[in-house]
């Protein structure tokens, strides 16, 4: 039985299961070795390479779940959107007008190579280890699609949101349908859980999020309910949105390092996931142990999946990751 899936089902166990956002990635020397011979796009599109990278952290560390190696931008190709990475996502043509939204057309199923990577990982993964698929929430995907890439303030996106909300709603509706199909494919390919990343939810006030974020994320989660998959919703910088997040159906709520787990659980009424600040892993051993134990203390009183409060940083020392994992596995929640 999977400790991660037990926690998703609401079982309050003596040990918190652990996985790490971006655990398959640049902080691992074995990942950097593969990257010397392949571009990021090549690594995500080749199922054998993506599966190997997905499994790397579980070969090195005692983790409770694997998360497929991919990117939230991956399914956009199925809408005819050209995305490149340099190193972050860059769109050849941002979508900023009603005509540009209307010109988007489905070109095929979203990212079937991700499904093949999941099948390869599932065959290699121990039964007690959960397999997590993921996608970007429509609000976050729309931020990149309209802005044309990453941004501190997403000025073009937020301007369109207020200047032409009807056009943005049409785009969000397209992204929602694409994401539902994409995640259903991942579940059919062996994913035990899915995480919906809403990386830019925190840019918005409560009313804006309830209009442009909540309905679409909730629609995706409701569409997955009948599959029996464990659903995780993670919004970054969203402590001011917790009451709205509580209305999005999920078994697990990811919480970033700025929000206390105890408070989040009381407001969300579900399993909480998180939330060590990734920066802590650059501290001395005593601090890493103390801060990890503080998160575990805060997570008591209900089911808790230990994780960072956001993705692990590329320069993170391997020894620090090992120490954090050992601390989690040695902590008795009972």
N, C-alpha and C positions, 0 to 999 in steps of 0.2 A: 504493500500500500504506500502511496506517495504522501510524505509529510506535507508537501506543498498543497496537494489537493485536499488533504484533510483540513488544513487551515482554511482553504477556500470554502469548504463546506461548513465552517463555523466551529470546528473542533479546537478547543483550547488545550493544546498539548504542553507537555513539560519542556519541550525544546522548540524554539522558533525555527522554522525552515528558513533557508537563506538562498537567494540568488542576487545578482548584481546587474543593475542596468548598464548596458554596453560591456558586459563581461567578455564577449567575444570581440576583441579589438586591440587597439594600438599599444596598450600597456604590456601586452604579452610578446616576448621575443619571438615565439613561434609564429605569431601573426605577422610580425614585421618581416620575418623570413619569407613568408608567402608573398607579402606585398612587394618585395623587391622584384618579383617577376610578373606581377599582374596589377592592372589598374583597379581602382575601387569598383568601377562598373563591371569589369570582367569578373571580379571576385563575387559580386552579388548575383550575376547572371549565370555563372557556371555552377550547377547544383552540387557537383562533387566538391568543388572548392568551398562553396558556402557551407556545406555539411561538415567538412573538415574543420573550418573555422568555428562553427557552432559548437563542436565537440571539444575544442582545445581547452577551454577553461575547466571542463569537467574531468579531463584527464589529469590536470594539474592540481585542482582543488576539490574538496569534498562539498560540492554544492547540491542543492535539491532540485534544481531545474535548469534546463537549457533554453535559451531563447534564440530563435533562428537568426542567422546573420543576414541582414538585409537593411533597407532604409525606408523611412516613411514615404519618401518620394517615389519609390519604385512603381506603384500601380498607375501613376499618372500617364505613363506612356500609352496606356490603353484608351486615353482620351485624346491622343494625338499631341500631347504636351512633351516637348523636347527638353529633358533635364540633363545637365552635365554637372560634374563635381570638380571644384577648383579652389580649395579642397571642399568647400561647402557647396550646396546646391545652387545652380545658376540656370535660369530659364532663358532659352533663346529669345522668346517673345512673351513678356508678361501679359496676363489677361486682365485688361482694365476697362473694357467697354462692354455694353450690351451686345454689340456685334461680335466681339471676340468670344464672349460666352456662347452665343448662338452658333458660332462656327465650330465649337468643340464637337467631335464625333467619336463614338466608340469605334476603335480599330480592331478589337478582339478581346479575348478574356484577359483579365488583369494578371500579369506576371505568373504564368504557369510554372516557370522555373523555380519559384519559391515553393510551390507545392511539391515539386520533385525533391528539392533540398530537405523539406520536412519529412518526406517519406524515407529518404536515406538516413536521416538522423534518428527517426523513430525506430528503424530496424537495428541501429547500432546502440541505442540508448537502453540502459537498464530499466526494467519495468517500474522500479520505485522512483525513478527520476521523471519529473514532469517535463513536457515539451511546450514551450510558449511561442505562439505566433503573435504578430502585432500589426498595427496600422496607425497612421496618423488620424486624429479626429478631423472632421471636415473644416472646423474653424481654423485649425492650425495649417492644414493643407492649403486652404484658401489664402491665408496670409502669405505663404510662399508664392503661390500661383499669381496673385495680384502684384505683389511687391517685385517679383522676379528673382528672388533669392533671400538670403538671410538679412536681417536688419535689426538695429537696436530698437527702433520705434515703429517700424512698419508704417511709415507715413502714407504711402500710396494706398495701402490696404485699408487703413482706418479712415482715410478720406473717402474712399469709395463706399465703405460701410454706411457712412452718414449721408453722403451726397446722392447715392443711387442704391438704396437698400433692396429694391426689387431685383436689380441685376445680381447683387450678391446672393440673395436668396436662391435665385436660379442656379448659380454656381454651386452653392452649398448643397442643393438638392441633387445635382449631378454627382458631386463628390460622395454624398451619402450612399447613393445607389451603387456606385463603384466600390466603395469600401465594404458594403454589405456582401457583395458578390466575392470580393477579395478575401474577406475573413471566413465566409462560409467555405470557400475552397481550402483555406488553411486548416479548418477544422476537419474537413473531409480527408485531408492529407495526413492527419495524425496529431494535430495540435490538441493538447489537453486543456489549454488556457489561451486566452488572447489578452493582450494589453492594448488599450486605446490611448495613445499618447496625445495629450492636448498641451503641447509645449508652450503655446502662446495664449492660453486661456487667461492667464493672469494680467494681460495687457488691458483687460476690459473691466468696466464696472459691472455690478450685479445685473442691472437692467439690460445692458448690452449683451452680456453673456446669456441671459435668459431668452433673449430674442434670437441671437445668431449662433449660439453655441449649444445650449442645453437641448433644444428640440431635436437636433440632428444627431448628437451623440446618443441621446436616449433612443432614437429610432434604430440606430445600429445595434445597440445592446438588446433591445426588444426582439430584433430580427434573429439574434443568436440564441435566444432563450431556449427554444425548442431543441437545440443541438445538445444541450447539457454541458457545454463547455464552461469552464470557470472564466468569468469576465472580470477584468481589471480596468479601472478607469484611473488615469494619472494626469492631473492638471498641475502644471508648474506655477509657483507664485500665486496660488489661488486660495490663500487663507480667508480672504474676504468673500469667497464664492462658495464656502462649504455648504451652506443651506441649499444653494442651487445644485451643487454636486450631489447632494443627498437624494435628489429627484431623478438621477440617472441610474437605471438599474445596473447593478454589478454585485458580484460576490466579494470583491476586494477593492478597496480604495487606496491608491498610492498617495503618499503624503510627502511633500518635500521637507527639507530640514528646518524650514522656518515655522512649521506648524507642529505643535505637540501632539503626540499620538493619542494620549488620553483624551484630550479635548476633541480631536478629530473623531475618535470612536464614539464618543457620547453624542456627537452631532450627526454622524453618518450611519451609525447602527449597523456596522458590518465589519468584516475582517479588515484590519489596517496593514499597510505595507510601507516600510521605510525604516528610518529616515536619517541615517548618519550623513552629516555634511561631507561631501567628497574631499574637502580640504583637510579634514582631520587625518586622513591617511598620509599626510606629509609631516605629521607631528612625531614626537618621540614615542617609544613603546608604551610608557606608562600612560600617556595621554590617550593613545589609541585604545588601550584596554579600558580606561575609565570612561571615555566618551561612548564606546560601544556598549558597555554595561549600562550606561545612563539611558541609552535608547531602549535597551532590553527592559530596564526597569519601567520606563514610560509605557512600554508595550504590554505590560501585564494588565490583567483584568479582562482579557478576551483574546481571541485568536490574533496572532501577529506573524506576518512574514517579514523577516529582516531583509533590508536592502539599504542602499544609499538613498539620499534624498534627491538625487539626479544621477546622470551617467558618470561612470568612473573616468577620471582624467587620464589622458594618454601617458603622462610622465609619472604616474603613480608607482611607487616602489612595490615590487612583487612581495617582498618580505612583509610589508605593511598589510597587504591584502590577506596573506596567509595568517597573520596575527589576528586580524579582525575575524576571519572565519573560525579560527580556533577558539576565540573568545565566545563567539555565538554558540558554537557547538558544545562548549563546556559550561554554558549557563543553564541552570535548572530553574525554569519558570514556576515550578510547583512550590 
